[in-house]
Amino acid sequence: MLDKKKIITMTRLSMYDKKYSDKDDNTTEFFRHDYVYKQNSMDRFFAILGGVIILFFYYGKRIFMGESDIIDMDFYGELRFVIIFFAVLLIVYTIIGSIRYNYQYTLSQRRQKKYLAMINQINKLSSSEEESKGASEF
């Protein structure tokens, strides 16, 4: 005889497997700190790359549009500006990334706990069915 609870739980398990299983397995195979560090390092790399591109266009515009002369530039002042620009850029991306990836990791762990609870529920339903079958045979 089919059990309605068991069918609903198995349907939810298959939906989880289809939608989240691979993503959650890849996320939670690391410790939280390692996952956040790994993801943030990629964000930082692309932030630096974007910052270099932005500064390239900024200084290109200043030099080629005649706003400033390369000979008359205050290189120490410009170097300070570039260092502060990259420091702020990296700090902002690190904070945003840490919040984002901690949240993703937490969601993955919650989904996996629910998944394991559903598996335990199915195991209990299956064992109670086997016990009732065994008792009715005698």
N, C-alpha and C positions, 0 to 999 in steps of 0.2 A: 504494500500500500504506500502511496506517495504521501510524504509529509510536507505540508505547505511551508512550514518554517524552514525546513531543510532546502527546499527549492528556492525560496527567497534569498536565503543566505548564500547559496551556491551562485545565484545570479549576481549578487553583489560582489562576491569574490571574483567572478569572471570579468565584471566591469572594472574592478580595480586592476586586475592583471592586464587588461587591454589598455587602460588609460594611464596608469601611474607606475606600474611595476618596474619597468626598466629604469625610469627616471629616479625613482626612490632607491632602487638598489645601487645605482651609481652615486647617489648623494650620500647615503648612509654607510657606504663601504669605508669611509674615512671617519675619524673622530671629528667633532664639530670644528675645533680649532684648525685642524689640517684642511678641512673642506673650505672654510672661510678664507684661509691663507692662500690656498691654491687658486680659488676664484678671484680673490682680490689681486693677486699677482698679475693675472691676465688683464684685469681692468686697469691696473697701474701702467702696464706696458702700453696699452692702447691710449691711455690718457697722455702719456709722455709723447707718443707718436703724434697724437692730435695737437698737443701743445707745440711741438716742433713745427708742424705745418702752419699753425696759426702765427707763430712768431716769424716764420719765413715770409709769409704774406705781409705781416705787419711791417717788418723791416724793409722788405722789398718795396712796399708802397712808400715808405718814408724816404728811401734813398732814390728810387727812380722817379718819383713825382716831385722831387726837389724840395721836400719839406725839411730835410737835413742833409748835411754833407758828411760823407764817411770820414773825412779827415778831421772835421770839427766835432765829431761825436765824443761825448764823455763816456769812454768805454767802461770805467769803474761804475758809473751810475747805471749804465745799461746792463752791466753784469749783475748788479744788485737787483734791478728790476726783473731780470730773467730768473734769478734764483728765487726771489719772492714769488714770482708767477708760478714756477714749478712746485714750490713748497705748498702754496695754497691749493693748487690743482691736485696734488697727491693727497693732501689731507682731506679735501672734500670727497674725492673718489674713494678713499679708504673708509671714511665714516659711512658714506652712503652704501658702499659695497658690503661693509660689515653688517649693517642693519639688514640689508636685503638678503644676504646669504645665510645669516642666522635665522631669519624668518623662514626661508626655504627649507633649511635643515630641520627646523622644528615641525613644519608641516609634514615633511616626509616621515619623520619619526612618529607623529600622531597617526598618519595613515597606515603605517606598518603595524602599529600597536592594534589598531582597529582590525586590520587584516588578520593578525594572529588571534585576536579574540573571536573573530568569526570562524576561523579554522577550529579553535577549541570548541566552539558551540556545535559545529558540525560533528566533531568527534564525539561529543556527549550525546547528541541525537542518534548517531549511528550505534553507539554502544548501548543506549537504552532500547533501541529497536532490536538489537541482537539478543539482549537479555529477555525481552518480551517474547521473541520467537523461541528462544530456548526454553522458557517457562511453559509456553503453550504446547510444546512437543511432548512433554511428560505427561 
